[in-house]
Amino acid sequence: MPCYVVPATTQELTADPLDPSQVVSGNPQVSTYELLDTEALAVGIWQHTAGVSTDVEVDEIFVVLSGRATIEVADGPTLQVGPGDVGVLEAGAETTWTIHEDLRKIYIIGS
């Protein structure tokens, strides 16, 4: 794999539409840019526009670059995230993401 750099806050992303069953309210749009995808590790940039959606998580560490969100974890905590925050999500956690301001993050997923 070659060495390279991308501008994380302005990198153009590719649409990665949500399954309609995940949309709770609004018209949230999701897009991504994959930096690395191996059997053991996936790293990329993820963006979610304002709105509310649900997900079932994988083991992930993320760093919020911009935007604000509330992440409600079923039978768990409610997380408030914004620029500079580092979060950890556990595989199997059922979450509801309320995006207050378009959220962009770097994700690191282990398999």
N, C-alpha and C positions, 0 to 999 in steps of 0.2 A: 504494500500500500504506500502510495507517495505521501510526502509531507505537504501539508497545505493549511491555510487559514481561511475562515469565512467570517464576515461581519455579523455576529450573532444577533444584534439588535435590528439589523436592516436586511439580512439575508432573505432573498425571495424564497417563499415556501410553496409547496405543492398541495393543492386541495386534497383532503382526506375526509370525505363526507361522513358524518355521523349516521348510524343506523337511525331511521326515524323513531324507532321505539325508545331510543336513548334521550330524545329531546323532551324536556319537561315543559319549558316555556321559552318564548322568543324564537329567534331564527339563528341559533348559534352555528358558526362555521368553524371547522377545524382544518388546520393545515400543518404540514411537517416538512422537515428537511433532514434526511438521514446522513449522519456523519460516519457512522460505523455500524456494521451489523455482522456479527460473527456468531458462532454457536454459543459462546459464553457471554457475550456482551452486545448491547445495542445502545448507541448514543445518538442523540439528535436534538433538533430544535422543534418545539411544538407550540402552536398558537391556537387559542380558542377565543372567539369573539363573544361579546356580551350575550348573555342568555343563561339558561339552566339546562344541564344534561346529567345523565347518570353514567356510571361505569363500574366495571369489576376490575380491580387493580391487579397489577403484577408487582413483583419486588422492584421498587424504583426509588432512586434518589433524584431530586430535581432542584434546580436553582432558578428562582423567578428573576427574569430580566426586566420585565415591565408589566404593568397592570395589577389588578387586585381581584381576589376571589375569596369566597368562603367554601371550604370543602367539608361537607358533613359526612362523617364515616358512620355507617349503620352500626349500632351497638358500640360506638367509640366516640372519640373526640370530634369537636367542630374546630377546624383549623382556619385561621385567617392568614392569608399569604399576600405578600406584596414584594416590590423590588428588593433584591438582596437576600430574601428568605431562602433557606435551604430546607426541603421537606423530605420525609421518608414515608413511602406507602408500602403496605404489606400485601403480598399476593393474596387474592381472594376477598379483600376488603371491598364492600359495596359502598360506593361513594355517590354523592350528589354534589356537582360543581355549580355554584352560582357565581358567574363571572360578572363582576361589577364594572370593570374596565378591561378591554381586550388584554388577555393574559398571554405572555410569551415566556417560555421556560426552556432550559436545557435539561434533558432527561438522560439518565443513565440507568439501564435496565439490565439486571443480571439474570442468567438462566440457570 
